[in-house]
Amino acid sequence: MTRSIGSTTWLDVSVHDVDAAKTFYSGLFGWEFEDMGEDFNHYHLIRNDGALVGGLMDVTGMTCPAGDPLPAAWSVYLLVDDIDSRARRVTENDGVIVAGPHPVGDQGSMVVVLDSTQAGVGLWQAGTLEGFDFTGSPGSPVWFELMTHDFDGACAFYRSVVDADLVPMSEPMDDDGFRYVTNGPEGKNGWGICDATGVMPKEATGWRIYLGVEAADAAVARVQELGGSLLDGPVDSPFGRIATVADPAGATFQISAMGEAVPEG
């Protein structure tokens, strides 16, 4: 493996209208889609200028464990070395197995879980497919984070389950009480955990993905032209000009123009 255990390695979007989703995301990012065929339930690989971004899956008719229809949503997967032993760690640390573990052809094995805070996340043991390509270019994943009201519990869970090396964020912030850790030190991290208490309602917490864009305001305008919606921002930050948006089916994600970063203060 070229990336470490616990790193973000895959992302995919669950949809109810494949053609509508492809129209939106190709219009926004220029993505191309590759249908994996009937053996993979027509799961689509997403590419950005040839680089692998993630996947798209039709979940029409599928239900959650409680029986509710699966919503349109983005999901994050973390790399593990042994899917069965890591799944056992999930349940040993107050998490819940939602689906799997099971193989995905020769490409790898996966399990979908709820962590100890009830946030959904996937674990992926690589076979022939290790994960998305790290390019940092517009249209590619540039960051991931877990927003949670149980910061200490989330940190303990990911340390135990995926050997997370959680380091307090080094970037100074105006709010001294702000708690944020990254998986690994600066320059070697790919995701973080944020204490969202007082920042957002509990029902809005969970894993978030950030996709790169050249200019945040222009990207927001394009989202809206394509039938999506702006939920928050854009706001300036040391990490880029960021906005929270949703596709036409309601799957939320963040866009980040890293070239528009503004230092604190």
GUGU-361415 format. One record per residue (C-alpha): residue in three letters; x, y negated, z. Coordinates in pm, whole numbers, plus 50000, padded with zeros to 5 digits. Each point is the difference from the previous one (the first is absolute). Last residue first. Layout:
BEGIN
  rest      u      v      w
   ala      X      Y      Z
...
This chain:
BEGIN
  rest      u      v      w
   gly  49319  46201  51154
   glu  49995  50353  49861
   pro  50175  50042  49663
   val  49789  49989  49680
   ala  49996  50295  49756
   glu  49875  49923  49648
   gly  50233  50248  49825
   met  49849  50271  50217
   ala  49661  49953  49838
   ser  49801  50248  50209
   ile  49664  50156  49923
   gln  49816  50186  50274
   phe  49752  50283  49957
   thr  49631  50073  50045
   ala  49786  50258  49821
   gly  49657  49835  49965
   ala  49879  50146  49668
   pro  50080  49679  49807
   asp  50358  49999  50139
   ala  50062  49828  50330
   val  50242  49724  50097
   thr  50225  49897  50287
   ala  50240  49723  49906
   ile  50371  49942  50058
   arg  50256  49739  49902
   gly  50328  50173  50076
   phe  50185  50159  50291
   pro  50082  49683  50193
   ser  49628  49919  49980
   asp  49762  49781  49801
   val  49632  50084  49994
   pro  49768  50096  49714
   gly  49788  50063  50188
   asp  49733  50249  50104
   leu  49725  50208  49842
   leu  50030  49906  49632
   ser  49776  50208  49775
   gly  50016  50230  49699
   gly  49800  49965  49680
   leu  50288  49969  49750
   glu  49991  49619  50003
   gln  50018  50014  50381
   val  50316  50210  50001
   arg  50146  49771  49730
   ala  49944  49692  50217
   val  50165  50177  50292
   ala  50297  50091  49778
   ala  50038  49636  49888
   asp  49999  49887  50360
   ala  50253  50262  50108
   ala  50262  49951  49731
   glu  50233  50275  49871
   val  49813  50287  50160
   gly  50111  50285  50226
   leu  49761  50246  50157
   tyr  49958  50019  50376
   ile  49829  50299  50159
   arg  49806  50005  50326
   trp  49953  50273  50260
   gly  49727  49953  50259
   thr  49811  49717  50168
   ala  49679  49839  49873
   glu  49772  50194  50239
   lys  50209  49876  50292
   pro  49922  49637  49927
   met  50293  49784  49885
   val  50273  49788  50160
   gly  49906  50027  50366
   thr  50168  50339  50023
   ala  50174  50058  49665
   asp  50323  50134  50150
   cys  50190  50069  49679
   ile  50175  50321  49894
   gly  50248  49988  49713
   trp  50100  50150  49669
   gly  50290  50034  49759
   asn  50312  49949  50207
   lys  50369  50016  49910
   gly  50075  49634  49933
   glu  49902  49895  50350
   pro  50019  50288  50244
   gly  49787  50314  49984
   asn  49627  50058  50012
   thr  49898  49644  50077
   val  49855  49859  50319
   tyr  49759  49713  50057
   arg  49874  49835  50317
   phe  49901  49632  49997
   gly  50018  49853  50350
   asp  50266  49744  49902
   asp  49765  49857  49734
   asp  50203  49775  49765
   met  50183  50302  49861
   pro  50372  50083  49985
   glu  50091  50273  49746
   ser  50171  50285  50189
   met  49697  50227  50013
   pro  50028  50242  50291
   val  50143  50336  49886
   leu  49807  50325  49976
   asp  50198  50303  49884
   ala  49707  50225  49903
   asp  50064  50371  50056
   val  49690  50096  49798
   val  49767  50143  50268
   ser  50156  49890  50328
   arg  50117  49652  49904
   tyr  49682  49952  49801
   phe  49778  50083  50296
   ala  50194  49799  50259
   cys  49990  49687  49784
   ala  49627  50042  49942
   gly  49933  50037  50372
   asp  50201  49689  50085
   phe  49826  49791  49735
   asp  49646  50111  50077
   his  49798  49722  49831
   thr  50161  50092  49668
   met  50115  49868  49663
   leu  50221  50259  49832
   glu  50232  49867  49735
   phe  50124  50058  49646
   trp  50229  49792  49779
   val  50113  49937  49639
   pro  49789  50241  49793
   ser  50037  49926  49626
   gly  49805  49770  49768
   pro  50260  49726  50012
   ser  50346  50156  50050
   gly  50132  50138  50329
   thr  50125  50308  49812
   phe  49966  50291  50245
   asp  49852  50280  49790
   phe  49709  50193  50151
   gly  50042  50336  50165
   glu  50202  50318  50032
   leu  49831  50197  49723
   thr  50157  50339  49919
   gly  49927  50116  50354
   ala  49961  49730  50261
   gln  49828  50047  50333
   trp  49739  49725  50027
   leu  49816  49871  50307
   gly  49685  49791  49957
   val  49859  49722  50216
   gly  49661  49909  50148
   ala  49989  49778  50307
   gln  49821  50156  50298
   thr  50245  49846  50254
   ser  50160  50342  50069
   asp  50049  50051  49627
   leu  49723  50127  49775
   val  50137  50253  49757
   val  50036  50093  49634
   val  50235  50289  49923
   met  50215  50047  49695
   ser  50224  50246  49821
   gly  50235  49947  49707
   gln  50021  49971  49622
   asp  49992  50372  49932
   gly  49621  50003  49995
   val  49865  49773  50271
   pro  50042  50225  50304
   his  49771  49986  50304
   pro  50007  49865  50354
   gly  49724  49920  49975
   ala  49723  49747  50059
   val  49891  49790  50301
   ile  50247  50117  50266
   val  49954  49795  50317
   gly  50257  49813  50211
   asp  50043  50015  50376
   asn  50377  50066  49997
   glu  49992  50381  49996
   thr  49748  49982  49715
   val  50239  49800  49783
   arg  50302  50203  50111
   arg  49831  50310  49861
   ala  49967  49822  49666
   arg  50372  49925  50013
   ser  50073  50371  50047
   asp  49781  50096  49707
   ile  50120  49728  49761
   asp  50370  50067  50053
   asp  50235  49724  49883
   val  49773  49697  50019
   leu  49947  49691  49781
   leu  49724  49756  50092
   tyr  49686  49952  49791
   val  49784  49685  49972
   ser  49638  49979  49885
   trp  49805  49736  49805
   ala  49622  50002  50023
   ala  49671  50060  49818
   pro  49786  50165  50262
   leu  49960  50373  50064
   pro  49631  50076  50043
   asp  49894  50053  50363
   gly  49986  50357  50131
   ala  50188  49950  50327
   pro  50303  50178  49854
   cys  49995  49745  49714
   thr  49818  50088  49679
   met  50079  50064  49633
   gly  49728  49946  49738
   thr  50208  49753  49797
   val  50355  50007  50131
   asp  50174  49924  49667
   met  50372  49973  50072
   leu  50260  49745  49893
   gly  50371  50046  50068
   gly  50325  49830  50084
   val  50245  49745  49855
   leu  50229  50200  49767
   ala  50218  49778  49784
   gly  49924  50000  49626
   asp  49922  49629  49982
   asn  49769  50056  50299
   arg  49872  50356  50014
   ile  49698  50150  50174
   leu  49949  50377  50009
   his  49640  50110  49955
   tyr  49827  50287  50181
   his  49782  50179  49747
   asn  49900  50271  50248
   phe  50365  50111  50012
   asp  49949  50316  49790
   glu  49757  49798  49785
   gly  50264  49765  49869
   met  50276  49780  50140
   asp  49852  49689  49834
   glu  50277  49741  49955
   phe  49914  49636  50067
   glu  50181  49682  49893
   trp  50017  49689  50217
   gly  49997  49648  49854
   phe  49969  49855  50349
   leu  49663  49823  50008
   gly  49840  50118  49675
   ser  50139  50351  50043
   tyr  49865  49998  50354
   phe  49650  49886  49909
   thr  49953  50207  49682
   lys  50137  50313  50169
   ala  49758  49953  50290
   ala  49703  49959  49764
   asp  50099  50311  49805
   val  50044  50210  50314
   asp  49670  49904  50159
   his  49970  50132  50355
   val  50355  49923  50110
   ser  50260  50114  50253
   val  50330  49815  49965
   asp  50340  50153  50047
   leu  50323  49940  50181
   trp  50318  50202  50029
   thr  50341  50014  50172
   thr  49992  49772  50300
   ser  50292  50103  50218
   gly  49952  50241  50291
   ile  50280  50236  49902
   ser  50264  49816  49799
   arg  50024  49939  49628
   thr  50222  50169  49740
   met  49880  50351  50077
